């Protein structure tokens, strides 16, 4: 089995189209999507329309939950921009997405951690900032999970870890946004350091899985210009550089 794994598209349809073109050359058996699909100052409607037509196995991210449950007046800028542009058919599609999904009994798809779409599975945030989670921390967050391979997103950081018990956990990185800051659970910055779109190709090879964490070039400058026109200079910097360093 050969699987393309997408996550955290955030309405960046140019990045998504570039990734889909790359996937078409890889001979995959299926493509899955780990959520945080639309929110951001780019192309939420066009992204939703494309993904609805593709009907990929897809789980809901925290931004999908927020679009469905938060009052508009209390939404963050990315969610509000998106919510104000989506139609009923888009919201109905989001509402239909599960919080997690199993493939073939041995593969689990989640956005953050199982049962918690805001918890980082493969990273830990403390007073010093963001760091890779230890194997013990990841194992604790997977308590009760029996699948041998777990796909997660949310942090936008590509990473593959084989746990001591043999399970493999994979974050494909973000298709659409390579840097952001967040205040949960404490203020921190996440950045990959380059603007290319990210995704993963995962292939079963005997008893194990090979993992190809891929970078795909796309027209990030046009996406950055749109973000800036839509009042998001933070997104513009992140899209152009994969960092937030220019914001100071």
Secondary structure, DSSP 8 states (H G I E B T S, - for coil): -EEEEE---TT-HHHHHHHHHHHTTTT-SEEEE-S--S-SSS-HHHHHHHHHHHT-EEB--HHHHHHHHS-GGGS-HHHHHHHTT--HHHHHHHHHSBS-EEETTTEEE-SSBTTBTTS-SSEEEETTEEEE--HHHHHHHTTT---SEEEE-SS---EEEE-TTS-EEEE---SS-SEEEE-SSS-EEEE-SS-SEEEEEEEEETTEEEEEEEEE---HHHHHHHHHHTT-HHHHHHHHHSS-GGG-
